Amino acid sequence: ALLKPLLACPVYCRFCFRREAVGADGGVLTEAELEAAFAWFAATPAVREVILTGGDPLMLSPRRLEAILARLAALPQIEL
């Protein structure tokens, strides 16, 4: 499954499906939106892999990125 915590990308990637979302004004998912995503992952045991995308997730602050990764790692079915 894909999780897009960023709503904008810093660059144009040649084959990206989000070419229209380039720029600094896109923002990030709210806490409520992230909670909804985590709830969906928890309720969907068939999902074993989560890919962070939607731009470069490393643009997130280290604290926010760590929080997202920790929440995903806490779900027993998530392997990757």
N, C-alpha and C positions, 0 to 999 in steps of 0.2 A: 504494500500500500504506500501511497505517497502522502507525506505531510508537508504542507507548504507554509511554514511559519512566517515567511516573508512575502509581502504582496508586491514587490518590485525587484527588478534585477539591476545590477550596476553596469552590465555590458550586453551587447548583442551577441548571442551565440548562433552559430550558423544553422543548427538544426532544432533550435528550441521551439517548443509549442507556445511559449509566452513572450514572443517578440514584442507584442504590443504593450507589455508591462515594464518596459525599461525606464529607469529614472529613479530619482531619490524620493519622490512624493507618494510612494505606495504604502509605506508603513509596515506594520507587523500584525499578526493575529492578536486579538485581545485575549485576556486571561479566560474570559467566558468561552470564546471560540476554541481555545486550546483545551479547556476542560471538556467541551463537547467532543472534541477529537479523541481525547484520552478515554472518555466514556465509551465511545464507539469502538475503539481498539479493545478495551476490556470486555465488551459485549460480543466481540467477533473473534472467537478463538481460532478460526481458520487462518487469520492473518498472522504469519510468523515473521515477516520481514517488513520493516518500515524504512523508507528512504526519505531523508529530509531534502527538500528541493524548493523550487520557487525562487530561484536566485541562489546566491551563495550563502548557505546557512552560517558560514564563518563570519558573516557581517553582523550577526547577532552579538550582543554582549556576552562575554564568557559566562556570566552568571545565568543569563536566560538560556543559553545553549546547554549549560550543565543541567539546569532544571528540566528542560525538555528531555534530554537524554536519560536523566535519572528516572523520570516518570515512565518512559518507555521501557527502560531496563527492569523496572519493578513489575512489569506485566509478565507473568510466567510463560506465556505462549510466544512472546517476542524473542526470536533467536538472533536476528541480525538487525 
